[in-house]
Amino acid sequence: MLSINTQPSDTYTLDTLHDATETHPSLILRQADRCDRCGAQAFFIAKKNNGLDLLFCGHHGHKFSGSLIIQGFIVHDQTYRINESVSS
């Protein structure tokens, strides 16, 4: 069963939903991180055990997350951060 939740720091796969960014700070995206598909600001990270990381904007992350999960990626959705202010 696919579980999708866009609360802060959610990670989802076909079978599990858990918080991962607190234990893996590298999962926190920066403003400079860009979508691998279109170059917009990234809000999704798709990680695979072989070390492959893909970054996607909100649009492409939502569009591709289902197929990425089926291919064995763990998808981290950070779209809850879209309207955050940038710290000075």
PyMOL Python script that loads the backbone (N, CA, C, O; Angstrom):
from pymol import cmd

cmd.read_pdbstr("""\
ATOM      1  N   MET A   1       0.842  -1.180   0.000  1.00  0.00           N
ATOM      2  CA  MET A   1       0.000   0.000   0.000  1.00  0.00           C
ATOM      3  C   MET A   1       0.882   1.237   0.000  1.00  0.00           C
ATOM      4  O   MET A   1       1.810   1.331   0.804  1.00  0.00           O
ATOM      5  N   LEU A   2       0.618   2.164  -0.864  1.00  0.00           N
ATOM      6  CA  LEU A   2       1.375   3.407  -0.960  1.00  0.00           C
ATOM      7  C   LEU A   2       0.838   4.403   0.046  1.00  0.00           C
ATOM      8  O   LEU A   2      -0.351   4.719   0.044  1.00  0.00           O
ATOM      9  N   SER A   3       1.711   4.894   0.900  1.00  0.00           N
ATOM     10  CA  SER A   3       1.313   5.908   1.879  1.00  0.00           C
ATOM     11  C   SER A   3       1.996   7.211   1.525  1.00  0.00           C
ATOM     12  O   SER A   3       3.219   7.262   1.393  1.00  0.00           O
ATOM     13  N   ILE A   4       1.219   8.258   1.373  1.00  0.00           N
ATOM     14  CA  ILE A   4       1.781   9.568   1.083  1.00  0.00           C
ATOM     15  C   ILE A   4       1.291  10.538   2.141  1.00  0.00           C
ATOM     16  O   ILE A   4       0.092  10.653   2.391  1.00  0.00           O
ATOM     17  N   ASN A   5       2.230  11.232   2.755  1.00  0.00           N
ATOM     18  CA  ASN A   5       1.912  12.219   3.768  1.00  0.00           C
ATOM     19  C   ASN A   5       2.927  13.336   3.617  1.00  0.00           C
ATOM     20  O   ASN A   5       4.124  13.061   3.524  1.00  0.00           O
ATOM     21  N   THR A   6       2.498  14.563   3.591  1.00  0.00           N
ATOM     22  CA  THR A   6       3.430  15.665   3.373  1.00  0.00           C
ATOM     23  C   THR A   6       3.685  16.477   4.634  1.00  0.00           C
ATOM     24  O   THR A   6       3.976  17.670   4.549  1.00  0.00           O
ATOM     25  N   GLN A   7       3.582  15.864   5.779  1.00  0.00           N
ATOM     26  CA  GLN A   7       3.951  16.533   7.016  1.00  0.00           C
ATOM     27  C   GLN A   7       5.471  16.629   7.071  1.00  0.00           C
ATOM     28  O   GLN A   7       6.137  15.876   6.360  1.00  0.00           O
ATOM     29  N   PRO A   8       6.055  17.513   7.875  1.00  0.00           N
ATOM     30  CA  PRO A   8       7.506  17.679   7.914  1.00  0.00           C
ATOM     31  C   PRO A   8       8.273  16.377   8.076  1.00  0.00           C
ATOM     32  O   PRO A   8       7.944  15.538   8.914  1.00  0.00           O
ATOM     33  N   SER A   9       9.301  16.232   7.256  1.00  0.00           N
ATOM     34  CA  SER A   9      10.269  15.148   7.364  1.00  0.00           C
ATOM     35  C   SER A   9       9.699  13.770   7.094  1.00  0.00           C
ATOM     36  O   SER A   9      10.223  12.792   7.627  1.00  0.00           O
ATOM     37  N   ASP A  10       8.658  13.647   6.296  1.00  0.00           N
ATOM     38  CA  ASP A  10       8.094  12.329   6.039  1.00  0.00           C
ATOM     39  C   ASP A  10       8.862  11.596   4.951  1.00  0.00           C
ATOM     40  O   ASP A  10       9.299  12.184   3.961  1.00  0.00           O
ATOM     41  N   THR A  11       9.010  10.309   5.160  1.00  0.00           N
ATOM     42  CA  THR A  11       9.613   9.398   4.216  1.00  0.00           C
ATOM     43  C   THR A  11       8.575   8.334   3.960  1.00  0.00           C
ATOM     44  O   THR A  11       7.947   7.857   4.905  1.00  0.00           O
ATOM     45  N   TYR A  12       8.372   7.943   2.714  1.00  0.00           N
ATOM     46  CA  TYR A  12       7.417   6.888   2.497  1.00  0.00           C
ATOM     47  C   TYR A  12       7.916   5.909   1.454  1.00  0.00           C
ATOM     48  O   TYR A  12       8.622   6.275   0.513  1.00  0.00           O
ATOM     49  N   THR A  13       7.538   4.667   1.640  1.00  0.00           N
ATOM     50  CA  THR A  13       7.803   3.604   0.684  1.00  0.00           C
ATOM     51  C   THR A  13       6.471   2.889   0.500  1.00  0.00           C
ATOM     52  O   THR A  13       5.449   3.349   1.008  1.00  0.00           O
ATOM     53  N   LEU A  14       6.467   1.771  -0.219  1.00  0.00           N
ATOM     54  CA  LEU A  14       5.220   1.048  -0.399  1.00  0.00           C
ATOM     55  C   LEU A  14       4.671   0.512   0.915  1.00  0.00           C
ATOM     56  O   LEU A  14       3.454   0.406   1.066  1.00  0.00           O
ATOM     57  N   ASP A  15       5.533   0.168   1.871  1.00  0.00           N
ATOM     58  CA  ASP A  15       5.073  -0.475   3.093  1.00  0.00           C
ATOM     59  C   ASP A  15       5.266   0.334   4.367  1.00  0.00           C
ATOM     60  O   ASP A  15       4.665   0.001   5.389  1.00  0.00           O
ATOM     61  N   THR A  16       6.074   1.377   4.345  1.00  0.00           N
ATOM     62  CA  THR A  16       6.375   2.065   5.603  1.00  0.00           C
ATOM     63  C   THR A  16       6.261   3.564   5.483  1.00  0.00           C
ATOM     64  O   THR A  16       6.330   4.127   4.390  1.00  0.00           O
ATOM     65  N   LEU A  17       6.086   4.199   6.619  1.00  0.00           N
ATOM     66  CA  LEU A  17       6.063   5.649   6.717  1.00  0.00           C
ATOM     67  C   LEU A  17       6.808   5.984   7.991  1.00  0.00           C
ATOM     68  O   LEU A  17       6.391   5.566   9.071  1.00  0.00           O
ATOM     69  N   HIS A  18       7.906   6.732   7.893  1.00  0.00           N
ATOM     70  CA  HIS A  18       8.663   7.074   9.097  1.00  0.00           C
ATOM     71  C   HIS A  18       9.452   8.361   8.913  1.00  0.00           C
ATOM     72  O   HIS A  18       9.643   8.834   7.793  1.00  0.00           O
ATOM     73  N   ASP A  19       9.901   8.913  10.020  1.00  0.00           N
ATOM     74  CA  ASP A  19      10.651  10.168  10.024  1.00  0.00           C
ATOM     75  C   ASP A  19      12.132   9.850   9.870  1.00  0.00           C
ATOM     76  O   ASP A  19      12.676   9.051  10.632  1.00  0.00           O
ATOM     77  N   ALA A  20      12.789  10.468   8.890  1.00  0.00           N
ATOM     78  CA  ALA A  20      14.197  10.163   8.657  1.00  0.00           C
ATOM     79  C   ALA A  20      15.112  11.375   8.695  1.00  0.00           C
ATOM     80  O   ALA A  20      16.316  11.205   8.890  1.00  0.00           O
ATOM     81  N   THR A  21      14.611  12.574   8.522  1.00  0.00           N
ATOM     82  CA  THR A  21      15.521  13.713   8.395  1.00  0.00           C
ATOM     83  C   THR A  21      16.240  14.050   9.691  1.00  0.00           C
ATOM     84  O   THR A  21      17.337  14.606   9.644  1.00  0.00           O
ATOM     85  N   GLU A  22      15.670  13.736  10.839  1.00  0.00           N
ATOM     86  CA  GLU A  22      16.364  14.019  12.097  1.00  0.00           C
ATOM     87  C   GLU A  22      17.601  13.143  12.248  1.00  0.00           C
ATOM     88  O   GLU A  22      18.604  13.587  12.807  1.00  0.00           O
ATOM     89  N   THR A  23      17.548  11.916  11.762  1.00  0.00           N
ATOM     90  CA  THR A  23      18.706  11.028  11.863  1.00  0.00           C
ATOM     91  C   THR A  23      19.623  11.136  10.655  1.00  0.00           C
ATOM     92  O   THR A  23      20.753  10.649  10.697  1.00  0.00           O
ATOM     93  N   HIS A  24      19.163  11.761   9.586  1.00  0.00           N
ATOM     94  CA  HIS A  24      19.957  11.922   8.368  1.00  0.00           C
ATOM     95  C   HIS A  24      19.877  13.372   7.897  1.00  0.00           C
ATOM     96  O   HIS A  24      19.077  13.683   7.016  1.00  0.00           O
ATOM     97  N   PRO A  25      20.686  14.260   8.463  1.00  0.00           N
ATOM     98  CA  PRO A  25      20.610  15.676   8.083  1.00  0.00           C
ATOM     99  C   PRO A  25      20.861  15.928   6.597  1.00  0.00           C
ATOM    100  O   PRO A  25      20.457  16.968   6.077  1.00  0.00           O
ATOM    101  N   SER A  26      21.518  15.000   5.908  1.00  0.00           N
ATOM    102  CA  SER A  26      21.783  15.186   4.478  1.00  0.00           C
ATOM    103  C   SER A  26      20.494  15.154   3.663  1.00  0.00           C
ATOM    104  O   SER A  26      20.507  15.495   2.480  1.00  0.00           O
ATOM    105  N   LEU A  27      19.385  14.753   4.273  1.00  0.00           N
ATOM    106  CA  LEU A  27      18.114  14.717   3.563  1.00  0.00           C
ATOM    107  C   LEU A  27      17.431  16.078   3.518  1.00  0.00           C
ATOM    108  O   LEU A  27      16.423  16.237   2.831  1.00  0.00           O
ATOM    109  N   ILE A  28      17.959  17.056   4.235  1.00  0.00           N
ATOM    110  CA  ILE A  28      17.356  18.380   4.241  1.00  0.00           C
ATOM    111  C   ILE A  28      17.835  19.138   3.009  1.00  0.00           C
ATOM    112  O   ILE A  28      19.032  19.350   2.819  1.00  0.00           O
ATOM    113  N   LEU A  29      16.890  19.537   2.187  1.00  0.00           N
ATOM    114  CA  LEU A  29      17.231  20.236   0.954  1.00  0.00           C
ATOM    115  C   LEU A  29      17.515  21.704   1.214  1.00  0.00           C
ATOM    116  O   LEU A  29      16.920  22.323   2.096  1.00  0.00           O
ATOM    117  N   ARG A  30      18.435  22.249   0.430  1.00  0.00           N
ATOM    118  CA  ARG A  30      18.772  23.668   0.511  1.00  0.00           C
ATOM    119  C   ARG A  30      18.109  24.410  -0.641  1.00  0.00           C
ATOM    120  O   ARG A  30      17.646  23.789  -1.598  1.00  0.00           O
ATOM    121  N   GLN A  31      18.062  25.711  -0.554  1.00  0.00           N
ATOM    122  CA  GLN A  31      17.452  26.510  -1.608  1.00  0.00           C
ATOM    123  C   GLN A  31      18.197  26.328  -2.938  1.00  0.00           C
ATOM    124  O   GLN A  31      17.591  26.441  -4.003  1.00  0.00           O
ATOM    125  N   ALA A  32      19.479  26.052  -2.883  1.00  0.00           N
ATOM    126  CA  ALA A  32      20.282  25.887  -4.098  1.00  0.00           C
ATOM    127  C   ALA A  32      20.081  24.532  -4.768  1.00  0.00           C
ATOM    128  O   ALA A  32      20.510  24.357  -5.909  1.00  0.00           O
ATOM    129  N   ASP A  33      19.448  23.567  -4.107  1.00  0.00           N
ATOM    130  CA  ASP A  33      19.203  22.251  -4.702  1.00  0.00           C
ATOM    131  C   ASP A  33      18.126  22.373  -5.771  1.00  0.00           C
ATOM    132  O   ASP A  33      17.083  22.985  -5.542  1.00  0.00           O
ATOM    133  N   ARG A  34      18.379  21.790  -6.941  1.00  0.00           N
ATOM    134  CA  ARG A  34      17.520  21.966  -8.102  1.00  0.00           C
ATOM    135  C   ARG A  34      16.969  20.651  -8.629  1.00  0.00           C
ATOM    136  O   ARG A  34      17.599  19.600  -8.506  1.00  0.00           O
ATOM    137  N   CYS A  35      15.782  20.727  -9.217  1.00  0.00           N
ATOM    138  CA  CYS A  35      15.107  19.576  -9.816  1.00  0.00           C
ATOM    139  C   CYS A  35      15.946  19.036 -10.977  1.00  0.00           C
ATOM    140  O   CYS A  35      16.394  19.792 -11.839  1.00  0.00           O
ATOM    141  N   ASP A  36      16.152  17.719 -10.984  1.00  0.00           N
ATOM    142  CA  ASP A  36      16.909  17.086 -12.061  1.00  0.00           C
ATOM    143  C   ASP A  36      16.132  17.088 -13.382  1.00  0.00           C
ATOM    144  O   ASP A  36      16.718  16.854 -14.439  1.00  0.00           O
ATOM    145  N   ARG A  37      14.854  17.342 -13.335  1.00  0.00           N
ATOM    146  CA  ARG A  37      14.030  17.332 -14.544  1.00  0.00           C
ATOM    147  C   ARG A  37      13.909  18.715 -15.177  1.00  0.00           C
ATOM    148  O   ARG A  37      14.031  18.850 -16.395  1.00  0.00           O
ATOM    149  N   CYS A  38      13.665  19.761 -14.347  1.00  0.00           N
ATOM    150  CA  CYS A  38      13.379  21.078 -14.940  1.00  0.00           C
ATOM    151  C   CYS A  38      14.225  22.227 -14.381  1.00  0.00           C
ATOM    152  O   CYS A  38      14.189  23.326 -14.933  1.00  0.00           O
ATOM    153  N   GLY A  39      14.980  22.004 -13.308  1.00  0.00           N
ATOM    154  CA  GLY A  39      15.830  23.045 -12.761  1.00  0.00           C
ATOM    155  C   GLY A  39      15.179  23.931 -11.701  1.00  0.00           C
ATOM    156  O   GLY A  39      15.836  24.823 -11.165  1.00  0.00           O
ATOM    157  N   ALA A  40      13.905  23.704 -11.388  1.00  0.00           N
ATOM    158  CA  ALA A  40      13.242  24.471 -10.327  1.00  0.00           C
ATOM    159  C   ALA A  40      13.780  24.027  -8.961  1.00  0.00           C
ATOM    160  O   ALA A  40      14.485  23.022  -8.869  1.00  0.00           O
ATOM    161  N   GLN A  41      13.449  24.770  -7.905  1.00  0.00           N
ATOM    162  CA  GLN A  41      13.914  24.405  -6.570  1.00  0.00           C
ATOM    163  C   GLN A  41      13.393  23.016  -6.208  1.00  0.00           C
ATOM    164  O   GLN A  41      12.221  22.707  -6.421  1.00  0.00           O
ATOM    165  N   ALA A  42      14.274  22.184  -5.660  1.00  0.00           N
ATOM    166  CA  ALA A  42      13.924  20.802  -5.311  1.00  0.00           C
ATOM    167  C   ALA A  42      13.244  20.726  -3.952  1.00  0.00           C
ATOM    168  O   ALA A  42      13.647  21.396  -3.001  1.00  0.00           O
ATOM    169  N   PHE A  43      12.202  19.897  -3.876  1.00  0.00           N
ATOM    170  CA  PHE A  43      11.496  19.623  -2.632  1.00  0.00           C
ATOM    171  C   PHE A  43      11.313  18.130  -2.402  1.00  0.00           C
ATOM    172  O   PHE A  43      10.733  17.737  -1.390  1.00  0.00           O
ATOM    173  N   PHE A  44      11.787  17.299  -3.303  1.00  0.00           N
ATOM    174  CA  PHE A  44      11.744  15.843  -3.164  1.00  0.00           C
ATOM    175  C   PHE A  44      13.159  15.301  -3.339  1.00  0.00           C
ATOM    176  O   PHE A  44      13.911  15.772  -4.192  1.00  0.00           O
ATOM    177  N   ILE A  45      13.515  14.312  -2.527  1.00  0.00           N
ATOM    178  CA  ILE A  45      14.748  13.549  -2.726  1.00  0.00           C
ATOM    179  C   ILE A  45      14.330  12.100  -2.896  1.00  0.00           C
ATOM    180  O   ILE A  45      13.592  11.561  -2.071  1.00  0.00           O
ATOM    181  N   ALA A  46      14.798  11.473  -3.960  1.00  0.00           N
ATOM    182  CA  ALA A  46      14.572  10.047  -4.172  1.00  0.00           C
ATOM    183  C   ALA A  46      15.931   9.362  -4.029  1.00  0.00           C
ATOM    184  O   ALA A  46      16.861   9.659  -4.780  1.00  0.00           O
ATOM    185  N   LYS A  47      16.045   8.441  -3.060  1.00  0.00           N
ATOM    186  CA  LYS A  47      17.319   7.780  -2.781  1.00  0.00           C
ATOM    187  C   LYS A  47      17.186   6.288  -3.029  1.00  0.00           C
ATOM    188  O   LYS A  47      16.160   5.676  -2.728  1.00  0.00           O
ATOM    189  N   LYS A  48      18.252   5.713  -3.587  1.00  0.00           N
ATOM    190  CA  LYS A  48      18.300   4.273  -3.803  1.00  0.00           C
ATOM    191  C   LYS A  48      19.519   3.724  -3.081  1.00  0.00           C
ATOM    192  O   LYS A  48      20.511   4.432  -2.905  1.00  0.00           O
ATOM    193  N   ASN A  49      19.452   2.476  -2.664  1.00  0.00           N
ATOM    194  CA  ASN A  49      20.533   1.862  -1.890  1.00  0.00           C
ATOM    195  C   ASN A  49      21.878   1.873  -2.606  1.00  0.00           C
ATOM    196  O   ASN A  49      22.914   1.801  -1.944  1.00  0.00           O
ATOM    197  N   ASN A  50      21.901   1.960  -3.926  1.00  0.00           N
ATOM    198  CA  ASN A  50      23.164   1.961  -4.664  1.00  0.00           C
ATOM    199  C   ASN A  50      23.846   3.331  -4.655  1.00  0.00           C
ATOM    200  O   ASN A  50      24.868   3.526  -5.313  1.00  0.00           O
ATOM    201  N   GLY A  51      23.270   4.283  -3.899  1.00  0.00           N
ATOM    202  CA  GLY A  51      23.868   5.612  -3.786  1.00  0.00           C
ATOM    203  C   GLY A  51      23.300   6.646  -4.738  1.00  0.00           C
ATOM    204  O   GLY A  51      23.693   7.812  -4.686  1.00  0.00           O
ATOM    205  N   LEU A  52      22.387   6.245  -5.604  1.00  0.00           N
ATOM    206  CA  LEU A  52      21.785   7.181  -6.552  1.00  0.00           C
ATOM    207  C   LEU A  52      20.782   8.075  -5.834  1.00  0.00           C
ATOM    208  O   LEU A  52      19.869   7.582  -5.172  1.00  0.00           O
ATOM    209  N   ASP A  53      20.948   9.379  -5.963  1.00  0.00           N
ATOM    210  CA  ASP A  53      20.020  10.360  -5.409  1.00  0.00           C
ATOM    211  C   ASP A  53      19.473  11.206  -6.556  1.00  0.00           C
ATOM    212  O   ASP A  53      20.234  11.702  -7.387  1.00  0.00           O
ATOM    213  N   LEU A  54      18.174  11.364  -6.597  1.00  0.00           N
ATOM    214  CA  LEU A  54      17.529  12.220  -7.581  1.00  0.00           C
ATOM    215  C   LEU A  54      16.783  13.323  -6.844  1.00  0.00           C
ATOM    216  O   LEU A  54      16.201  13.078  -5.787  1.00  0.00           O
ATOM    217  N   LEU A  55      16.796  14.530  -7.389  1.00  0.00           N
ATOM    218  CA  LEU A  55      16.099  15.663  -6.792  1.00  0.00           C
ATOM    219  C   LEU A  55      14.991  16.105  -7.736  1.00  0.00           C
ATOM    220  O   LEU A  55      15.173  16.137  -8.954  1.00  0.00           O
ATOM    221  N   PHE A  56      13.829  16.448  -7.155  1.00  0.00           N
ATOM    222  CA  PHE A  56      12.700  16.885  -7.961  1.00  0.00           C
ATOM    223  C   PHE A  56      11.988  18.053  -7.306  1.00  0.00           C
ATOM    224  O   PHE A  56      11.954  18.164  -6.080  1.00  0.00           O
ATOM    225  N   CYS A  57      11.418  18.928  -8.131  1.00  0.00           N
ATOM    226  CA  CYS A  57      10.545  20.003  -7.643  1.00  0.00           C
ATOM    227  C   CYS A  57       9.243  19.351  -7.164  1.00  0.00           C
ATOM    228  O   CYS A  57       9.063  18.143  -7.316  1.00  0.00           O
ATOM    229  N   GLY A  58       8.347  20.137  -6.594  1.00  0.00           N
ATOM    230  CA  GLY A  58       7.080  19.600  -6.118  1.00  0.00           C
ATOM    231  C   GLY A  58       6.277  18.946  -7.227  1.00  0.00           C
ATOM    232  O   GLY A  58       5.733  17.859  -7.036  1.00  0.00           O
ATOM    233  N   HIS A  59       6.194  19.590  -8.383  1.00  0.00           N
ATOM    234  CA  HIS A  59       5.418  19.057  -9.506  1.00  0.00           C
ATOM    235  C   HIS A  59       5.961  17.705  -9.963  1.00  0.00           C
ATOM    236  O   HIS A  59       5.216  16.728 -10.036  1.00  0.00           O
ATOM    237  N   HIS A  60       7.251  17.650 -10.270  1.00  0.00           N
ATOM    238  CA  HIS A  60       7.830  16.403 -10.770  1.00  0.00           C
ATOM    239  C   HIS A  60       7.954  15.343  -9.669  1.00  0.00           C
ATOM    240  O   HIS A  60       7.868  14.148  -9.951  1.00  0.00           O
ATOM    241  N   GLY A  61       8.154  15.771  -8.429  1.00  0.00           N
ATOM    242  CA  GLY A  61       8.187  14.813  -7.327  1.00  0.00           C
ATOM    243  C   GLY A  61       6.867  14.079  -7.182  1.00  0.00           C
ATOM    244  O   GLY A  61       6.841  12.856  -7.039  1.00  0.00           O
ATOM    245  N   HIS A  62       5.776  14.823  -7.218  1.00  0.00           N
ATOM    246  CA  HIS A  62       4.451  14.186  -7.140  1.00  0.00           C
ATOM    247  C   HIS A  62       4.189  13.321  -8.366  1.00  0.00           C
ATOM    248  O   HIS A  62       3.612  12.238  -8.260  1.00  0.00           O
ATOM    249  N   LYS A  63       4.614  13.800  -9.523  1.00  0.00           N
ATOM    250  CA  LYS A  63       4.372  13.074 -10.769  1.00  0.00           C
ATOM    251  C   LYS A  63       5.107  11.729 -10.805  1.00  0.00           C
ATOM    252  O   LYS A  63       4.546  10.730 -11.256  1.00  0.00           O
ATOM    253  N   PHE A  64       6.362  11.699 -10.330  1.00  0.00           N
ATOM    254  CA  PHE A  64       7.194  10.501 -10.472  1.00  0.00           C
ATOM    255  C   PHE A  64       7.326   9.655  -9.209  1.00  0.00           C
ATOM    256  O   PHE A  64       7.872   8.555  -9.284  1.00  0.00           O
ATOM    257  N   SER A  65       6.852  10.116  -8.054  1.00  0.00           N
ATOM    258  CA  SER A  65       7.114   9.386  -6.801  1.00  0.00           C
ATOM    259  C   SER A  65       6.572   7.960  -6.824  1.00  0.00           C
ATOM    260  O   SER A  65       7.241   7.054  -6.327  1.00  0.00           O
ATOM    261  N   GLY A  66       5.406   7.733  -7.373  1.00  0.00           N
ATOM    262  CA  GLY A  66       4.850   6.379  -7.426  1.00  0.00           C
ATOM    263  C   GLY A  66       5.743   5.419  -8.191  1.00  0.00           C
ATOM    264  O   GLY A  66       6.020   4.320  -7.711  1.00  0.00           O
ATOM    265  N   SER A  67       6.198   5.813  -9.372  1.00  0.00           N
ATOM    266  CA  SER A  67       7.054   4.925 -10.166  1.00  0.00           C
ATOM    267  C   SER A  67       8.439   4.772  -9.537  1.00  0.00           C
ATOM    268  O   SER A  67       9.051   3.710  -9.652  1.00  0.00           O
ATOM    269  N   LEU A  68       8.938   5.813  -8.877  1.00  0.00           N
ATOM    270  CA  LEU A  68      10.240   5.707  -8.198  1.00  0.00           C
ATOM    271  C   LEU A  68      10.170   4.714  -7.043  1.00  0.00           C
ATOM    272  O   LEU A  68      11.091   3.921  -6.849  1.00  0.00           O
ATOM    273  N   ILE A  69       9.088   4.754  -6.279  1.00  0.00           N
ATOM    274  CA  ILE A  69       8.919   3.817  -5.166  1.00  0.00           C
ATOM    275  C   ILE A  69       8.867   2.387  -5.685  1.00  0.00           C
ATOM    276  O   ILE A  69       9.482   1.494  -5.101  1.00  0.00           O
ATOM    277  N   ILE A  70       8.145   2.162  -6.768  1.00  0.00           N
ATOM    278  CA  ILE A  70       8.065   0.825  -7.364  1.00  0.00           C
ATOM    279  C   ILE A  70       9.447   0.346  -7.799  1.00  0.00           C
ATOM    280  O   ILE A  70       9.727  -0.852  -7.751  1.00  0.00           O
ATOM    281  N   GLN A  71      10.312   1.265  -8.224  1.00  0.00           N
ATOM    282  CA  GLN A  71      11.669   0.913  -8.661  1.00  0.00           C
ATOM    283  C   GLN A  71      12.648   0.762  -7.504  1.00  0.00           C
ATOM    284  O   GLN A  71      13.830   0.501  -7.729  1.00  0.00           O
ATOM    285  N   GLY A  72      12.176   0.922  -6.271  1.00  0.00           N
ATOM    286  CA  GLY A  72      13.037   0.706  -5.111  1.00  0.00           C
ATOM    287  C   GLY A  72      13.623   1.947  -4.480  1.00  0.00           C
ATOM    288  O   GLY A  72      14.470   1.843  -3.594  1.00  0.00           O
ATOM    289  N   PHE A  73      13.197   3.107  -4.910  1.00  0.00           N
ATOM    290  CA  PHE A  73      13.673   4.349  -4.303  1.00  0.00           C
ATOM    291  C   PHE A  73      12.899   4.626  -3.018  1.00  0.00           C
ATOM    292  O   PHE A  73      11.741   4.232  -2.880  1.00  0.00           O
ATOM    293  N   ILE A  74      13.548   5.303  -2.089  1.00  0.00           N
ATOM    294  CA  ILE A  74      12.873   5.863  -0.921  1.00  0.00           C
ATOM    295  C   ILE A  74      12.704   7.337  -1.223  1.00  0.00           C
ATOM    296  O   ILE A  74      13.677   8.025  -1.533  1.00  0.00           O
ATOM    297  N   VAL A  75      11.482   7.826  -1.137  1.00  0.00           N
ATOM    298  CA  VAL A  75      11.165   9.195  -1.539  1.00  0.00           C
ATOM    299  C   VAL A  75      10.901  10.043  -0.304  1.00  0.00           C
ATOM    300  O   VAL A  75      10.080   9.686   0.541  1.00  0.00           O
ATOM    301  N   HIS A  76      11.597  11.159  -0.207  1.00  0.00           N
ATOM    302  CA  HIS A  76      11.457  12.098   0.910  1.00  0.00           C
ATOM    303  C   HIS A  76      10.780  13.355   0.376  1.00  0.00           C
ATOM    304  O   HIS A  76      11.343  14.065  -0.458  1.00  0.00           O
ATOM    305  N   ASP A  77       9.577  13.626   0.856  1.00  0.00           N
ATOM    306  CA  ASP A  77       8.776  14.752   0.397  1.00  0.00           C
ATOM    307  C   ASP A  77       8.926  15.908   1.381  1.00  0.00           C
ATOM    308  O   ASP A  77       8.573  15.779   2.553  1.00  0.00           O
ATOM    309  N   GLN A  78       9.442  17.022   0.910  1.00  0.00           N
ATOM    310  CA  GLN A  78       9.607  18.205   1.751  1.00  0.00           C
ATOM    311  C   GLN A  78       8.809  19.384   1.203  1.00  0.00           C
ATOM    312  O   GLN A  78       9.191  20.539   1.387  1.00  0.00           O
ATOM    313  N   THR A  79       7.700  19.089   0.530  1.00  0.00           N
ATOM    314  CA  THR A  79       6.886  20.166  -0.035  1.00  0.00           C
ATOM    315  C   THR A  79       6.245  21.031   1.038  1.00  0.00           C
ATOM    316  O   THR A  79       5.780  22.130   0.736  1.00  0.00           O
ATOM    317  N   TYR A  80       6.206  20.572   2.268  1.00  0.00           N
ATOM    318  CA  TYR A  80       5.689  21.405   3.361  1.00  0.00           C
ATOM    319  C   TYR A  80       6.550  22.654   3.542  1.00  0.00           C
ATOM    320  O   TYR A  80       6.115  23.609   4.185  1.00  0.00           O
ATOM    321  N   ARG A  81       7.769  22.664   2.983  1.00  0.00           N
ATOM    322  CA  ARG A  81       8.692  23.791   3.123  1.00  0.00           C
ATOM    323  C   ARG A  81       8.536  24.825   2.004  1.00  0.00           C
ATOM    324  O   ARG A  81       9.261  25.820   2.002  1.00  0.00           O
ATOM    325  N   ILE A  82       7.630  24.628   1.067  1.00  0.00           N
ATOM    326  CA  ILE A  82       7.521  25.510  -0.088  1.00  0.00           C
ATOM    327  C   ILE A  82       7.336  26.975   0.299  1.00  0.00           C
ATOM    328  O   ILE A  82       7.943  27.845  -0.324  1.00  0.00           O
ATOM    329  N   ASN A  83       6.538  27.267   1.281  1.00  0.00           N
ATOM    330  CA  ASN A  83       6.262  28.656   1.643  1.00  0.00           C
ATOM    331  C   ASN A  83       7.113  29.162   2.817  1.00  0.00           C
ATOM    332  O   ASN A  83       6.814  30.216   3.378  1.00  0.00           O
ATOM    333  N   GLU A  84       8.161  28.431   3.193  1.00  0.00           N
ATOM    334  CA  GLU A  84       9.043  28.897   4.277  1.00  0.00           C
ATOM    335  C   GLU A  84       9.830  30.108   3.833  1.00  0.00           C
ATOM    336  O   GLU A  84      10.213  30.224   2.669  1.00  0.00           O
ATOM    337  N   SER A  85      10.067  31.008   4.767  1.00  0.00           N
ATOM    338  CA  SER A  85      10.927  32.167   4.506  1.00  0.00           C
ATOM    339  C   SER A  85      12.372  31.727   4.569  1.00  0.00           C
ATOM    340  O   SER A  85      12.714  30.813   5.319  1.00  0.00           O
ATOM    341  N   VAL A  86      13.215  32.362   3.795  1.00  0.00           N
ATOM    342  CA  VAL A  86      14.648  32.103   3.821  1.00  0.00           C
ATOM    343  C   VAL A  86      15.247  32.855   5.002  1.00  0.00           C
ATOM    344  O   VAL A  86      15.002  34.051   5.165  1.00  0.00           O
ATOM    345  N   SER A  87      16.037  32.158   5.833  1.00  0.00           N
ATOM    346  CA  SER A  87      16.690  32.803   6.977  1.00  0.00           C
ATOM    347  C   SER A  87      17.810  33.695   6.491  1.00  0.00           C
ATOM    348  O   SER A  87      18.492  33.383   5.515  1.00  0.00           O
ATOM    349  N   SER A  88      17.992  34.808   7.180  1.00  0.00           N
ATOM    350  CA  SER A  88      19.081  35.704   6.776  1.00  0.00           C
ATOM    351  C   SER A  88      20.324  35.441   7.579  1.00  0.00           C
ATOM    352  O   SER A  88      21.342  36.102   7.376  1.00  0.00           O
TER     353      SER A  88
END
""", "prot")
cmd.dss("prot")
cmd.show_as("cartoon", "prot")
cmd.util.cbc("prot")
cmd.orient("prot")
